[in-house]
Amino acid sequence: MNRPRNLPADERRAHTVEAVVELAGTRNPGEITTMAIARHMGLTEGALFRHFPTKQAIWQSVMEWVAESLLDRVERAAQDLCSPSDKLRAMFLGHVDFVAEHPGVPRMLFGELQKADSTVPKRIVQSLIQRYAQRLQQILEAGKACGELRADLDSGAAATLFIGTIQGLVMQSLLVGDMTRIREEAPKVYAIYSRGIGARP
């Protein structure tokens, strides 16, 4: 990933985030050093640190990008749909597509959540999950109100299961070393989830 050396600061920071996401797709995120990032970009470490004071600052920018990009992806997937059920399915598959396109993202998210310390990147991940769950609950409640979903559905539990189901698919794909298979499994798995929350006849 060699980029032109003389870039505006914002563009250089964006390319650094891109480099970390790419590297995380092929190696353990915990082992990604600033030297590795710089080499991937065709830069020196010194050039990298002109835009980020510390490695944690790089990770913070990466997690901010992940959070905003994922939430934007799932919102865009659902934005033109009226049915809450259709929105949920589109968000599920949109999330899966995002993961398939950026296989390093789940590795980084899992890595941050496993850390004992309450770091800024970890808090960003926790906030992402909270915001995501809240949005899902809104849609689930709308589905209950219009009769598409079960009236007795626990929307909090259903939102947790939605996210957890995707995490399970991710783990299975990581175990077999093929993140692309997540796209094949997702529609079948979502169909089971959908039946669990669906409106009663």
Secondary structure, DSSP 8 states (H G I E B T S, - for coil): ----SS--HHHHHHHHHHHHHHHHTTS-GGG--HHHHHHHHT--HHHHHTT-SSHHHHHHHHHHHHHHHHHHHHHHHHTT---HHHHHHHHHHHHHHHHHH-THHHHHHHHHHT-SS--HHHHHHHHHHHHHHHHHHHHHHHHHHTTSB-TT--HHHHHHHHHHHHHHHHHHHHHHT-TTHHHHHHHHHHHHHHHHHB---
